[in-house]
Each structure stands twice: as structure tokens, then as C-alpha cells.
Amino acid sequence: MTNTPSVPARRDLDETPLLVAARGGVPEHTPVWFMRQAGRSLPEYRKAREGTSMLQACLTPELVCEITAQPVRRHGVDAAILFSDIVLPLYAAGVGLDIVPGTGPVVAEPVREPADVAALPRLTPEQVEPVGRAVTMLLSELGRTPLIGFAGAPFTLASYLIEGGPSRNHERTKALMHSDPDTWHALLEKLAETTLTFLRAQLAAGVDAVQLFDSWAGALSLRDYREFVLPHSRRIFEGVAASAEGVPRIHFGVGTGELLGAMTSAEADVVGVDWRVPLDAAAHRVRGSGTREPVLQGNLDPAVLFAGNDAVEREVRRILDEGRQTGGHIFNLGHGVLPETDPDVLTRVVELVHTASRRR
């Protein structure tokens, strides 16, 4: 049985550039938004977050609403991304963890045995009710700007739980995957259900699209991804489609150039591409993996934003040209906005994308 969102889709936004592009149509201009646009690069964000921990901020509706809307006001982007964190649903469910400044998520008791998996708490919609309230507030705040929901993918969540925190090599994660596949799949089944519960809460509140972040999937071979990860990511995307028909589904991972075709077959409508693979090459890799021409998102290297106006403009125009060779293009960075980025540079990128891609 699936949960049907109680809030109808905002059909008046169907013709906005982001939703047109995500569904494979031709928008009036290439839409643009930035991963981590609601965050550390903005002085107004730092002021709003002052004295509040990350996880506490993510569960404070008024703060989530303010931070999510900040880049829309400042940059004029074509979409807002819900201010949240990959590990939030684990924390809300009762997993002992904290986000340590300068380190990232740290888990108090890592999950490495079958008993640990069995003991993992399940997320209920009530536990993320503040996130739903934040979405409801944002629908009024954002007007005709679409809101993208946010969640972490099962593999990335599993890596944090197994390693106990961020990992360069994911050695414990891969060891469990290969030495005890039954425990591995039991863990990812639980995490897929947690992620789906979190996304369904956002869908019920009215988000216009969703993005699933698999930050660490690029550490895997294609063979391992297909066997150990893809079925669980596909379950999430199928669950989203069953819960909210027509809501675009975006899939993104870092270092996933060799996985792009498999990620497309997870039933995503849009596949995010990091800066390592040109968009035209990425389009070639994913063709044949789905039922229609691929829609791609990306993929300006975040570091280029520090290179000066000429270099930024040159790269933006190159990416727009490559995007025209795909089944649809949503302009973004190849990963998140870096903390030291000048916000004015992001604003100029939005203006350039809009003017250079506008259909005449």
C-alpha cells in the first residue's frame, strides 16, 4: 500500500523551466540551481544559523524556510532545494549521531553485525513532521519557484553507519558488502524504507520534485553498484512515483561517471553529472538505459567559480553547448557550492545561463 500525498501538486508550476526540463520538454530558458546553494557561502545563512546546530536547524521549520528561500531571493535561481542533511532521517528516527564541525556525521555506535541492523529504529512520518511544516511554509514563501525535496541514498547512509563517520576508502562498508551480502541487503532495505518515508513526508507536504543524493556511490565498481546498490535506489524511485505520479525524480552522485547508465536505470527522470564527465559524453553513456532521451543535470566545476569572470563565462557557455546535445538540461554545479565562494559570482552565473539559453 502506498501513501498518497495529501497536498495536490502545484499544477500552476508545470510550465516553469525546471519542471519542463525535468520532464524532457523545451523550457523558455535552461533552468539553473546549485547544490548547497542554501548554505555556507551566504552571509545571511551564517547569521541565521548562528548558535544553532545543523541537525537542530534542519528540524526548526521557520529556520528551514528562511535558509531554503535565501538563494532564491539573492540569486534568482529556478528552484529551491530543501535545507536539510543526508543523515537527518537517521537522527530523527533515534540513531545516535552528531554532525561534528570540520568532520561531518559521526555515529555513536556503528552498524556492523546482523544484530545491529535488526536494532536500527524505523522512521515514522511523525518524527519528521517539522520538515513537512517547513515545506508547507515554503510553498507560500517561494511563489512560482519550484521546491526540490532532499534525501540521502541507502548506500551513502550505510557508509556513514558502518564506518562510524566519513571515510576515504569505505573499507568496512565494502568488507560487509562482500563478506555478508544477506546482512548488507537487510541494512539497505531498512535504509531504503527510511529514505522513502522521509521523501513521502516531503511529497505529502507539497514538494515539486525530489533529488536523491548518493554522495559516496562513486567509490564502487559498476558490477558492485548493480548488485549491491541499484535495487535499493530503484525501490525508492519507484516508491516516489507510486506516491506522487509525475513528480520529477533526480539522481546524483559524486565520481559516478562509470555508473551513469546504471543510475539512469534506477528509474530517475534526471541524472546529475559531476564535473569529471562532459555532458555530451554523459548523454552517450546513458542512452539506452531508460525509456526516453536522457535529461542531465550539471556540471560546472565548483572550483571554476574562483577563476575570474572570463573563465567562468567560458565554462558556462561550454556546458550550455554540451547540454544542447542531451534530451534536456538543468544547469548546476558538478557538486556543491564551496563555502568560500563569492555569492555575487553565483548570481552572475544565473544571469548568464538565463540570457545565453533563452529561446527566441
Contacts in CASP RR format, 6 or more apart in sequence:
PFRMAT RR
TARGET T0000
AUTHOR 0000-0000-0000
METHOD contacts of the structure
MODEL  1
MTNTPSVPARRDLDETPLLVAARGGVPEHTPVWFMRQAGRSLPEYRKARE
GTSMLQACLTPELVCEITAQPVRRHGVDAAILFSDIVLPLYAAGVGLDIV
PGTGPVVAEPVREPADVAALPRLTPEQVEPVGRAVTMLLSELGRTPLIGF
AGAPFTLASYLIEGGPSRNHERTKALMHSDPDTWHALLEKLAETTLTFLR
AQLAAGVDAVQLFDSWAGALSLRDYREFVLPHSRRIFEGVAASAEGVPRI
HFGVGTGELLGAMTSAEADVVGVDWRVPLDAAAHRVRGSGTREPVLQGNL
DPAVLFAGNDAVEREVRRILDEGRQTGGHIFNLGHGVLPETDPDVLTRVV
ELVHTASRRR
2 239 0 8 1.000
2 242 0 8 1.000
2 243 0 8 1.000
3 200 0 8 1.000
3 204 0 8 1.000
3 243 0 8 1.000
4 243 0 8 1.000
4 244 0 8 1.000
5 200 0 8 1.000
5 203 0 8 1.000
5 204 0 8 1.000
5 205 0 8 1.000
5 206 0 8 1.000
5 243 0 8 1.000
5 244 0 8 1.000
6 204 0 8 1.000
7 136 0 8 1.000
7 204 0 8 1.000
7 205 0 8 1.000
7 206 0 8 1.000
9 206 0 8 1.000
9 208 0 8 1.000
9 244 0 8 1.000
9 246 0 8 1.000
9 247 0 8 1.000
10 139 0 8 1.000
10 146 0 8 1.000
10 206 0 8 1.000
10 208 0 8 1.000
12 144 0 8 1.000
13 19 0 8 1.000
13 144 0 8 1.000
13 146 0 8 1.000
13 208 0 8 1.000
14 20 0 8 1.000
16 27 0 8 1.000
16 31 0 8 1.000
16 78 0 8 1.000
16 144 0 8 1.000
16 145 0 8 1.000
16 146 0 8 1.000
17 27 0 8 1.000
17 28 0 8 1.000
17 29 0 8 1.000
17 30 0 8 1.000
17 31 0 8 1.000
17 78 0 8 1.000
18 27 0 8 1.000
18 31 0 8 1.000
18 33 0 8 1.000
18 78 0 8 1.000
18 79 0 8 1.000
18 146 0 8 1.000
18 208 0 8 1.000
18 209 0 8 1.000
18 330 0 8 1.000
19 146 0 8 1.000
19 208 0 8 1.000
19 209 0 8 1.000
19 248 0 8 1.000
20 26 0 8 1.000
20 27 0 8 1.000
20 31 0 8 1.000
21 27 0 8 1.000
21 30 0 8 1.000
21 31 0 8 1.000
21 295 0 8 1.000
21 328 0 8 1.000
21 329 0 8 1.000
21 330 0 8 1.000
22 209 0 8 1.000
22 248 0 8 1.000
22 250 0 8 1.000
22 269 0 8 1.000
22 270 0 8 1.000
22 295 0 8 1.000
22 330 0 8 1.000
23 246 0 8 1.000
23 248 0 8 1.000
23 269 0 8 1.000
23 295 0 8 1.000
24 269 0 8 1.000
24 292 0 8 1.000
24 293 0 8 1.000
24 295 0 8 1.000
24 327 0 8 1.000
24 328 0 8 1.000
25 328 0 8 1.000
26 359 0 8 1.000
27 359 0 8 1.000
28 358 0 8 1.000
28 359 0 8 1.000
29 353 0 8 1.000
29 354 0 8 1.000
29 357 0 8 1.000
29 358 0 8 1.000
29 359 0 8 1.000
30 320 0 8 1.000
30 323 0 8 1.000
30 329 0 8 1.000
30 330 0 8 1.000
30 331 0 8 1.000
30 353 0 8 1.000
30 354 0 8 1.000
30 357 0 8 1.000
31 78 0 8 1.000
31 79 0 8 1.000
31 330 0 8 1.000
31 331 0 8 1.000
32 77 0 8 1.000
32 78 0 8 1.000
32 330 0 8 1.000
32 331 0 8 1.000
32 332 0 8 1.000
32 349 0 8 1.000
32 350 0 8 1.000
32 353 0 8 1.000
32 354 0 8 1.000
33 71 0 8 1.000
33 77 0 8 1.000
33 78 0 8 1.000
33 79 0 8 1.000
33 80 0 8 1.000
33 81 0 8 1.000
33 148 0 8 1.000
33 330 0 8 1.000
33 332 0 8 1.000
34 71 0 8 1.000
34 75 0 8 1.000
34 77 0 8 1.000
34 332 0 8 1.000
34 333 0 8 1.000
34 336 0 8 1.000
34 337 0 8 1.000
34 346 0 8 1.000
35 81 0 8 1.000
35 252 0 8 1.000
35 332 0 8 1.000
35 333 0 8 1.000
35 334 0 8 1.000
35 335 0 8 1.000
35 336 0 8 1.000
35 337 0 8 1.000
36 336 0 8 1.000
36 337 0 8 1.000
37 71 0 8 1.000
37 75 0 8 1.000
37 77 0 8 1.000
37 81 0 8 1.000
37 337 0 8 1.000
37 346 0 8 1.000
38 45 0 8 1.000
38 67 0 8 1.000
38 68 0 8 1.000
38 70 0 8 1.000
38 71 0 8 1.000
38 80 0 8 1.000
38 81 0 8 1.000
38 83 0 8 1.000
39 45 0 8 1.000
39 67 0 8 1.000
39 70 0 8 1.000
39 71 0 8 1.000
39 83 0 8 1.000
39 337 0 8 1.000
40 46 0 8 1.000
40 337 0 8 1.000
40 339 0 8 1.000
41 337 0 8 1.000
41 338 0 8 1.000
41 339 0 8 1.000
41 340 0 8 1.000
41 341 0 8 1.000
41 342 0 8 1.000
41 343 0 8 1.000
41 346 0 8 1.000
42 70 0 8 1.000
42 71 0 8 1.000
42 74 0 8 1.000
42 343 0 8 1.000
43 343 0 8 1.000
44 70 0 8 1.000
44 74 0 8 1.000
45 67 0 8 1.000
45 70 0 8 1.000
48 63 0 8 1.000
48 66 0 8 1.000
48 67 0 8 1.000
48 70 0 8 1.000
49 57 0 8 1.000
49 63 0 8 1.000
49 67 0 8 1.000
52 60 0 8 1.000
52 63 0 8 1.000
53 99 0 8 1.000
54 85 0 8 1.000
54 99 0 8 1.000
55 85 0 8 1.000
55 87 0 8 1.000
55 88 0 8 1.000
55 91 0 8 1.000
55 98 0 8 1.000
55 99 0 8 1.000
57 63 0 8 1.000
57 64 0 8 1.000
57 67 0 8 1.000
57 83 0 8 1.000
58 64 0 8 1.000
58 83 0 8 1.000
58 84 0 8 1.000
58 85 0 8 1.000
58 88 0 8 1.000
58 131 0 8 1.000
59 88 0 8 1.000
59 92 0 8 1.000
59 130 0 8 1.000
59 131 0 8 1.000
60 130 0 8 1.000
61 130 0 8 1.000
61 131 0 8 1.000
61 132 0 8 1.000
61 133 0 8 1.000
61 134 0 8 1.000
61 137 0 8 1.000
62 134 0 8 1.000
62 137 0 8 1.000
63 83 0 8 1.000
64 82 0 8 1.000
64 83 0 8 1.000
64 84 0 8 1.000
64 130 0 8 1.000
64 131 0 8 1.000
64 134 0 8 1.000
64 138 0 8 1.000
65 134 0 8 1.000
65 137 0 8 1.000
65 138 0 8 1.000
65 141 0 8 1.000
67 83 0 8 1.000
68 80 0 8 1.000
68 81 0 8 1.000
68 82 0 8 1.000
68 83 0 8 1.000
68 134 0 8 1.000
68 138 0 8 1.000
68 147 0 8 1.000
69 80 0 8 1.000
69 138 0 8 1.000
69 141 0 8 1.000
69 142 0 8 1.000
71 77 0 8 1.000
71 80 0 8 1.000
71 346 0 8 1.000
72 80 0 8 1.000
72 142 0 8 1.000
72 145 0 8 1.000
74 343 0 8 1.000
74 347 0 8 1.000
75 343 0 8 1.000
75 346 0 8 1.000
75 347 0 8 1.000
75 350 0 8 1.000
76 347 0 8 1.000
76 350 0 8 1.000
77 145 0 8 1.000
77 350 0 8 1.000
78 145 0 8 1.000
78 146 0 8 1.000
79 145 0 8 1.000
79 146 0 8 1.000
79 147 0 8 1.000
79 148 0 8 1.000
79 208 0 8 1.000
79 209 0 8 1.000
80 138 0 8 1.000
80 142 0 8 1.000
80 145 0 8 1.000
80 146 0 8 1.000
80 147 0 8 1.000
80 148 0 8 1.000
81 147 0 8 1.000
81 148 0 8 1.000
81 149 0 8 1.000
81 150 0 8 1.000
81 211 0 8 1.000
82 131 0 8 1.000
82 134 0 8 1.000
82 135 0 8 1.000
82 138 0 8 1.000
82 147 0 8 1.000
82 148 0 8 1.000
82 149 0 8 1.000
82 150 0 8 1.000
82 202 0 8 1.000
82 207 0 8 1.000
84 131 0 8 1.000
84 149 0 8 1.000
84 150 0 8 1.000
84 151 0 8 1.000
85 99 0 8 1.000
85 105 0 8 1.000
86 105 0 8 1.000
86 151 0 8 1.000
86 152 0 8 1.000
86 156 0 8 1.000
86 157 0 8 1.000
86 160 0 8 1.000
86 213 0 8 1.000
86 215 0 8 1.000
87 95 0 8 1.000
87 97 0 8 1.000
87 99 0 8 1.000
87 105 0 8 1.000
87 157 0 8 1.000
87 160 0 8 1.000
88 128 0 8 1.000
88 131 0 8 1.000
88 198 0 8 1.000
89 123 0 8 1.000
89 128 0 8 1.000
89 151 0 8 1.000
89 194 0 8 1.000
89 195 0 8 1.000
89 197 0 8 1.000
89 198 0 8 1.000
90 97 0 8 1.000
90 123 0 8 1.000
90 157 0 8 1.000
90 160 0 8 1.000
90 161 0 8 1.000
90 194 0 8 1.000
91 97 0 8 1.000
92 123 0 8 1.000
92 127 0 8 1.000
92 128 0 8 1.000
93 120 0 8 1.000
93 121 0 8 1.000
93 122 0 8 1.000
93 123 0 8 1.000
93 124 0 8 1.000
93 127 0 8 1.000
93 194 0 8 1.000
94 121 0 8 1.000
94 127 0 8 1.000
95 107 0 8 1.000
95 120 0 8 1.000
95 121 0 8 1.000
95 161 0 8 1.000
96 107 0 8 1.000
96 108 0 8 1.000
96 109 0 8 1.000
97 105 0 8 1.000
97 106 0 8 1.000
97 107 0 8 1.000
97 108 0 8 1.000
97 160 0 8 1.000
98 105 0 8 1.000
98 106 0 8 1.000
98 108 0 8 1.000
99 105 0 8 1.000
99 106 0 8 1.000
100 106 0 8 1.000
103 165 0 8 1.000
103 166 0 8 1.000
104 165 0 8 1.000
104 166 0 8 1.000
105 160 0 8 1.000
105 165 0 8 1.000
105 166 0 8 1.000
106 164 0 8 1.000
106 165 0 8 1.000
107 160 0 8 1.000
107 161 0 8 1.000
107 164 0 8 1.000
107 165 0 8 1.000
109 116 0 8 1.000
110 116 0 8 1.000
110 161 0 8 1.000
110 162 0 8 1.000
110 163 0 8 1.000
110 164 0 8 1.000
110 172 0 8 1.000
111 117 0 8 1.000
111 120 0 8 1.000
111 158 0 8 1.000
111 161 0 8 1.000
111 162 0 8 1.000
111 187 0 8 1.000
112 162 0 8 1.000
112 172 0 8 1.000
112 176 0 8 1.000
113 183 0 8 1.000
114 180 0 8 1.000
114 182 0 8 1.000
114 183 0 8 1.000
114 186 0 8 1.000
117 183 0 8 1.000
117 186 0 8 1.000
117 187 0 8 1.000
117 190 0 8 1.000
118 186 0 8 1.000
120 161 0 8 1.000
120 187 0 8 1.000
120 190 0 8 1.000
122 190 0 8 1.000
122 193 0 8 1.000
122 194 0 8 1.000
122 197 0 8 1.000
123 193 0 8 1.000
123 194 0 8 1.000
123 197 0 8 1.000
123 198 0 8 1.000
124 197 0 8 1.000
125 197 0 8 1.000
125 200 0 8 1.000
125 201 0 8 1.000
125 204 0 8 1.000
128 197 0 8 1.000
128 198 0 8 1.000
128 201 0 8 1.000
129 201 0 8 1.000
131 198 0 8 1.000
131 201 0 8 1.000
131 202 0 8 1.000
131 205 0 8 1.000
132 201 0 8 1.000
132 202 0 8 1.000
132 204 0 8 1.000
132 205 0 8 1.000
133 205 0 8 1.000
135 147 0 8 1.000
135 149 0 8 1.000
135 202 0 8 1.000
135 205 0 8 1.000
135 206 0 8 1.000
135 207 0 8 1.000
136 205 0 8 1.000
136 206 0 8 1.000
138 147 0 8 1.000
139 147 0 8 1.000
139 205 0 8 1.000
139 206 0 8 1.000
146 208 0 8 1.000
146 209 0 8 1.000
147 206 0 8 1.000
147 207 0 8 1.000
147 208 0 8 1.000
147 209 0 8 1.000
148 207 0 8 1.000
148 208 0 8 1.000
148 209 0 8 1.000
148 210 0 8 1.000
148 211 0 8 1.000
148 250 0 8 1.000
149 199 0 8 1.000
149 202 0 8 1.000
149 207 0 8 1.000
149 209 0 8 1.000
149 210 0 8 1.000
149 211 0 8 1.000
150 202 0 8 1.000
150 210 0 8 1.000
150 211 0 8 1.000
150 213 0 8 1.000
151 195 0 8 1.000
151 198 0 8 1.000
151 199 0 8 1.000
151 202 0 8 1.000
151 210 0 8 1.000
151 211 0 8 1.000
151 212 0 8 1.000
151 213 0 8 1.000
151 236 0 8 1.000
152 195 0 8 1.000
152 212 0 8 1.000
152 213 0 8 1.000
152 214 0 8 1.000
152 215 0 8 1.000
153 195 0 8 1.000
153 212 0 8 1.000
153 213 0 8 1.000
153 214 0 8 1.000
153 215 0 8 1.000
153 217 0 8 1.000
153 229 0 8 1.000
153 232 0 8 1.000
153 233 0 8 1.000
153 236 0 8 1.000
153 251 0 8 1.000
154 188 0 8 1.000
154 191 0 8 1.000
154 192 0 8 1.000
154 195 0 8 1.000
154 229 0 8 1.000
154 232 0 8 1.000
154 233 0 8 1.000
154 236 0 8 1.000
155 188 0 8 1.000
155 214 0 8 1.000
155 216 0 8 1.000
155 217 0 8 1.000
155 220 0 8 1.000
155 228 0 8 1.000
155 229 0 8 1.000
155 232 0 8 1.000
155 233 0 8 1.000
156 213 0 8 1.000
156 214 0 8 1.000
156 215 0 8 1.000
156 216 0 8 1.000
156 217 0 8 1.000
157 191 0 8 1.000
157 194 0 8 1.000
157 195 0 8 1.000
158 173 0 8 1.000
158 184 0 8 1.000
158 187 0 8 1.000
158 188 0 8 1.000
158 191 0 8 1.000
159 167 0 8 1.000
159 170 0 8 1.000
159 173 0 8 1.000
159 216 0 8 1.000
159 219 0 8 1.000
160 166 0 8 1.000
161 187 0 8 1.000
161 191 0 8 1.000
162 172 0 8 1.000
162 173 0 8 1.000
162 176 0 8 1.000
163 170 0 8 1.000
163 172 0 8 1.000
163 173 0 8 1.000
167 173 0 8 1.000
167 216 0 8 1.000
169 219 0 8 1.000
170 216 0 8 1.000
170 219 0 8 1.000
174 219 0 8 1.000
174 224 0 8 1.000
176 183 0 8 1.000
176 184 0 8 1.000
176 187 0 8 1.000
177 184 0 8 1.000
177 224 0 8 1.000
177 228 0 8 1.000
181 228 0 8 1.000
184 228 0 8 1.000
185 228 0 8 1.000
185 232 0 8 1.000
188 228 0 8 1.000
188 229 0 8 1.000
188 232 0 8 1.000
189 232 0 8 1.000
191 232 0 8 1.000
192 232 0 8 1.000
192 233 0 8 1.000
192 235 0 8 1.000
192 236 0 8 1.000
195 212 0 8 1.000
195 236 0 8 1.000
196 235 0 8 1.000
196 236 0 8 1.000
196 239 0 8 1.000
196 240 0 8 1.000
199 210 0 8 1.000
199 212 0 8 1.000
199 236 0 8 1.000
199 240 0 8 1.000
199 243 0 8 1.000
200 240 0 8 1.000
200 243 0 8 1.000
202 210 0 8 1.000
203 210 0 8 1.000
203 240 0 8 1.000
203 243 0 8 1.000
203 244 0 8 1.000
203 247 0 8 1.000
207 247 0 8 1.000
208 247 0 8 1.000
208 248 0 8 1.000
209 247 0 8 1.000
209 248 0 8 1.000
209 249 0 8 1.000
209 250 0 8 1.000
210 240 0 8 1.000
210 247 0 8 1.000
210 248 0 8 1.000
210 249 0 8 1.000
210 250 0 8 1.000
211 249 0 8 1.000
211 250 0 8 1.000
211 251 0 8 1.000
211 252 0 8 1.000
212 233 0 8 1.000
212 236 0 8 1.000
212 237 0 8 1.000
212 249 0 8 1.000
212 250 0 8 1.000
212 251 0 8 1.000
212 252 0 8 1.000
212 268 0 8 1.000
213 252 0 8 1.000
213 253 0 8 1.000
214 229 0 8 1.000
214 233 0 8 1.000
214 251 0 8 1.000
214 252 0 8 1.000
214 253 0 8 1.000
214 256 0 8 1.000
214 263 0 8 1.000
215 253 0 8 1.000
215 254 0 8 1.000
216 254 0 8 1.000
217 225 0 8 1.000
217 229 0 8 1.000
217 253 0 8 1.000
217 254 0 8 1.000
217 255 0 8 1.000
217 256 0 8 1.000
217 259 0 8 1.000
217 263 0 8 1.000
218 225 0 8 1.000
218 253 0 8 1.000
218 254 0 8 1.000
218 255 0 8 1.000
218 256 0 8 1.000
218 257 0 8 1.000
218 258 0 8 1.000
218 259 0 8 1.000
220 228 0 8 1.000
220 229 0 8 1.000
220 259 0 8 1.000
221 258 0 8 1.000
222 258 0 8 1.000
222 259 0 8 1.000
222 262 0 8 1.000
225 259 0 8 1.000
225 262 0 8 1.000
226 262 0 8 1.000
230 262 0 8 1.000
230 265 0 8 1.000
230 266 0 8 1.000
233 251 0 8 1.000
233 263 0 8 1.000
233 266 0 8 1.000
234 265 0 8 1.000
234 266 0 8 1.000
234 267 0 8 1.000
237 249 0 8 1.000
237 251 0 8 1.000
237 266 0 8 1.000
237 267 0 8 1.000
237 268 0 8 1.000
238 267 0 8 1.000
240 247 0 8 1.000
240 249 0 8 1.000
241 247 0 8 1.000
241 249 0 8 1.000
241 267 0 8 1.000
248 269 0 8 1.000
248 270 0 8 1.000
249 267 0 8 1.000
249 268 0 8 1.000
249 269 0 8 1.000
249 270 0 8 1.000
250 268 0 8 1.000
250 269 0 8 1.000
250 270 0 8 1.000
250 271 0 8 1.000
250 272 0 8 1.000
250 297 0 8 1.000
250 330 0 8 1.000
251 263 0 8 1.000
251 264 0 8 1.000
251 266 0 8 1.000
251 268 0 8 1.000
251 270 0 8 1.000
251 271 0 8 1.000
251 272 0 8 1.000
252 271 0 8 1.000
252 272 0 8 1.000
252 297 0 8 1.000
253 263 0 8 1.000
253 272 0 8 1.000
253 274 0 8 1.000
254 274 0 8 1.000
254 335 0 8 1.000
255 274 0 8 1.000
255 276 0 8 1.000
256 263 0 8 1.000
256 274 0 8 1.000
257 273 0 8 1.000
257 274 0 8 1.000
257 276 0 8 1.000
257 277 0 8 1.000
257 282 0 8 1.000
257 285 0 8 1.000
260 271 0 8 1.000
260 273 0 8 1.000
260 277 0 8 1.000
260 282 0 8 1.000
260 285 0 8 1.000
260 286 0 8 1.000
260 289 0 8 1.000
261 271 0 8 1.000
261 285 0 8 1.000
261 286 0 8 1.000
261 289 0 8 1.000
262 289 0 8 1.000
263 271 0 8 1.000
263 286 0 8 1.000
264 271 0 8 1.000
264 286 0 8 1.000
264 289 0 8 1.000
264 290 0 8 1.000
264 294 0 8 1.000
265 289 0 8 1.000
265 290 0 8 1.000
269 295 0 8 1.000
270 295 0 8 1.000
270 296 0 8 1.000
270 297 0 8 1.000
270 330 0 8 1.000
271 282 0 8 1.000
271 286 0 8 1.000
271 294 0 8 1.000
271 295 0 8 1.000
271 296 0 8 1.000
271 297 0 8 1.000
272 296 0 8 1.000
272 297 0 8 1.000
272 298 0 8 1.000
272 299 0 8 1.000
272 332 0 8 1.000
272 334 0 8 1.000
273 279 0 8 1.000
273 282 0 8 1.000
273 296 0 8 1.000
273 297 0 8 1.000
273 298 0 8 1.000
273 299 0 8 1.000
273 334 0 8 1.000
274 298 0 8 1.000
274 299 0 8 1.000
274 334 0 8 1.000
274 335 0 8 1.000
275 299 0 8 1.000
275 300 0 8 1.000
275 301 0 8 1.000
275 302 0 8 1.000
275 333 0 8 1.000
275 334 0 8 1.000
275 335 0 8 1.000
277 285 0 8 1.000
277 299 0 8 1.000
278 299 0 8 1.000
278 322 0 8 1.000
279 296 0 8 1.000
279 298 0 8 1.000
279 299 0 8 1.000
279 319 0 8 1.000
279 322 0 8 1.000
279 323 0 8 1.000
279 325 0 8 1.000
279 326 0 8 1.000
279 329 0 8 1.000
280 322 0 8 1.000
280 323 0 8 1.000
280 325 0 8 1.000
280 326 0 8 1.000
282 294 0 8 1.000
282 296 0 8 1.000
282 299 0 8 1.000
282 326 0 8 1.000
283 294 0 8 1.000
283 296 0 8 1.000
283 323 0 8 1.000
283 325 0 8 1.000
283 326 0 8 1.000
283 327 0 8 1.000
286 294 0 8 1.000
286 296 0 8 1.000
287 293 0 8 1.000
287 294 0 8 1.000
292 327 0 8 1.000
293 326 0 8 1.000
293 327 0 8 1.000
293 328 0 8 1.000
294 326 0 8 1.000
294 327 0 8 1.000
294 328 0 8 1.000
295 326 0 8 1.000
295 327 0 8 1.000
295 328 0 8 1.000
295 329 0 8 1.000
295 330 0 8 1.000
296 323 0 8 1.000
296 326 0 8 1.000
296 327 0 8 1.000
296 328 0 8 1.000
296 329 0 8 1.000
296 330 0 8 1.000
297 329 0 8 1.000
297 330 0 8 1.000
297 331 0 8 1.000
297 332 0 8 1.000
298 319 0 8 1.000
298 329 0 8 1.000
298 330 0 8 1.000
298 331 0 8 1.000
298 332 0 8 1.000
298 333 0 8 1.000
298 334 0 8 1.000
299 319 0 8 1.000
299 332 0 8 1.000
299 333 0 8 1.000
299 334 0 8 1.000
300 315 0 8 1.000
300 316 0 8 1.000
300 319 0 8 1.000
300 331 0 8 1.000
300 332 0 8 1.000
300 333 0 8 1.000
300 334 0 8 1.000
300 349 0 8 1.000
301 315 0 8 1.000
301 333 0 8 1.000
301 334 0 8 1.000
302 333 0 8 1.000
302 334 0 8 1.000
302 335 0 8 1.000
302 336 0 8 1.000
302 337 0 8 1.000
302 338 0 8 1.000
302 341 0 8 1.000
303 338 0 8 1.000
304 311 0 8 1.000
304 312 0 8 1.000
304 315 0 8 1.000
305 312 0 8 1.000
305 337 0 8 1.000
305 338 0 8 1.000
305 341 0 8 1.000
305 342 0 8 1.000
305 345 0 8 1.000
305 346 0 8 1.000
305 349 0 8 1.000
306 338 0 8 1.000
306 340 0 8 1.000
306 341 0 8 1.000
308 345 0 8 1.000
309 348 0 8 1.000
312 345 0 8 1.000
312 348 0 8 1.000
312 349 0 8 1.000
313 352 0 8 1.000
316 331 0 8 1.000
316 349 0 8 1.000
316 352 0 8 1.000
316 353 0 8 1.000
316 356 0 8 1.000
317 352 0 8 1.000
317 356 0 8 1.000
319 331 0 8 1.000
320 329 0 8 1.000
320 331 0 8 1.000
320 353 0 8 1.000
320 356 0 8 1.000
320 357 0 8 1.000
323 329 0 8 1.000
331 353 0 8 1.000
331 357 0 8 1.000
337 346 0 8 1.000
END
